[in-house]
């Protein structure tokens, strides 16, 4: 009887390791896909922000201020929030004032 139980747990252990390996592979692939998508979003945000779209300028400023999918950079955050506020985005003005008041993001 104990041999049957041991065989069962050995098979269970192999299945568990296989499932864990598949889950790890799935997780890595989806993480890569997510970051590629974020990189693409930031690329498009830069393009539209340079064309003068205020919402893109504001979103880019927020990403620079938080360090979301970009390296945190207060100078760029202030630049893009100022451009967005000049373009008429109301929330960008408050973000720019907050950055200038604290002198940091």
C-alpha positions, 0 to 999 in steps of 0.5 A, a space after each residue: 500500500 505505501 508503494 502506491 501512495 509514493 507512486 501517486 505523489 511522485 506523479 503528482 510532483 511531476 505534474 505540479 512541476 510541469 504546471 508550474 513551468 508552464 505558468 512561469 513561461 506564460 507569465 514571462 511571455 505576457 510580461 514581455 508582451 505588456 512592456 512592448 505594448 507600453 513602449 509602443 504607447 509611449 512612442 505614440 504619446 511622444 509623436 502626438 505630444 510633439 504634434 501639439 495634442 494637449 491630452 498626449 502632452 499631459 499623459 506624457 507629463 504624468 508618466 514622466 512624473 511617476 516614472 511609469 514605463 519611462 525613467 522618472 524625470 522631473 524636468 521632462 514632466 515639467 516641460 510636457 505639463 507646461 506645454 499641455 497647460 499652454 495648449 489648454 489642458 486644465 489638469 496639466 496646469 495643476 500638475 505643473 504648479 505642483 512640480 514647480 512648488 516642490 521642485 520634484 515630482 
